[in-house]
Amino acid sequence: MGTSPRAVDKQLLKANSLLGASTRFQAAQMLAAVEQGVEPLPRVTALPIPPADFRLSRPWPTAETAVNMLTWKQVAAWVVIVSIATPVGLTTAGMAYLTVLLLLGHRPY
């Protein structure tokens, strides 16, 4: 092909450094994994971010907490969520019911 073995070696060394592989064999394994549809996870360079101070826990017991241990702020947040979600859910269900009735030819009144 007109390419010297030294030039091929240089290109392979560059490719290995870009891939993060230390050997040609490791680079070949990475290529085979990608061709099979298995991509390696990226390396983690930073520690995970700790959760925020105000975590909205579930209001029912879980495997992590066997009893309900919500703070007053979490209880207030759940009250707000439920007070907004309930009317929205009931309105949506009523509209769906009326739509089905109208599609079936029934008059709602």
C-alpha positions in Angstrom: 0.0 0.0 0.0 3.0 2.3 0.2 2.7 2.9 4.0 5.6 2.1 6.2 5.2 0.0 9.3 6.5 2.9 11.4 3.7 5.1 10.1 1.2 2.5 10.9 2.6 2.1 14.4 2.4 5.9 15.0 -1.2 5.9 13.9 -2.1 3.0 16.2 -0.4 4.7 19.1 -2.4 7.8 18.5 -5.6 5.8 18.3 -4.8 3.9 21.5 -4.2 7.2 23.4 -7.5 8.6 22.0 -9.4 5.5 23.1 -7.6 5.3 26.5 -6.3 1.8 25.6 -2.9 0.8 26.8 -2.3 -2.0 24.2 -3.4 -2.9 20.7 -5.3 -5.9 22.1 -7.3 -3.7 24.5 -8.1 -1.3 21.6 -9.3 -4.3 19.5 -11.4 -5.5 22.4 -13.0 -2.1 22.7 -13.7 -2.1 18.9 -15.3 -5.6 19.1 -17.5 -4.5 22.0 -18.7 -1.4 20.2 -19.5 -3.4 17.0 -21.5 -5.8 19.2 -23.5 -2.9 20.6 -21.9 -2.9 24.0 -20.3 0.4 24.8 -18.2 0.8 27.9 -19.4 3.3 30.5 -17.4 6.5 30.7 -14.9 6.8 33.4 -16.0 8.8 36.4 -13.7 11.7 37.1 -15.7 13.5 39.7 -17.5 12.4 42.9 -21.3 12.2 42.7 -23.2 15.3 43.7 -24.8 14.8 47.2 -28.6 15.1 47.3 -30.2 18.4 48.1 -31.1 19.2 51.7 -34.8 19.1 51.0 -35.5 15.6 49.7 -39.2 14.8 49.0 -39.5 11.3 50.5 -42.4 9.0 49.6 -45.3 9.4 52.1 -45.5 5.6 52.5 -43.1 3.2 54.2 -40.3 1.9 51.9 -37.4 -0.5 52.3 -35.2 2.4 53.3 -37.5 3.7 55.9 -39.9 1.3 57.6 -42.0 4.0 59.1 -43.2 7.4 57.9 -40.5 9.9 59.0 -41.5 13.0 57.0 -40.6 16.4 58.2 -43.2 19.1 58.3 -41.8 20.7 55.1 -42.2 17.3 53.3 -45.8 16.9 54.6 -46.6 20.4 53.4 -45.1 19.7 50.0 -47.2 16.5 49.7 -50.4 18.3 50.8 -49.7 20.9 48.0 -49.0 18.1 45.4 -52.2 16.1 46.3 -54.4 19.3 46.5 -53.3 20.2 42.9 -53.2 16.6 41.5 -56.6 15.6 42.7 -58.8 18.2 41.0 -56.7 17.9 37.8 -57.1 14.1 37.8 -60.8 14.3 38.5 -61.3 16.9 35.8 -59.4 14.8 33.3 -61.4 11.7 34.2 -64.7 13.5 33.9 -63.7 14.9 30.5 -62.7 11.5 29.3 -66.0 10.0 30.5 -68.0 12.7 28.7 -66.0 12.3 25.5 -66.7 8.5 25.5 -70.4 9.2 26.1 -70.5 11.7 23.2 -68.6 9.3 20.9 -71.1 6.6 21.7 -74.0 8.9 20.9 -75.4 9.4 24.4 -76.3 12.8 25.7 -74.9 13.6 29.1 -78.0 15.5 30.2 
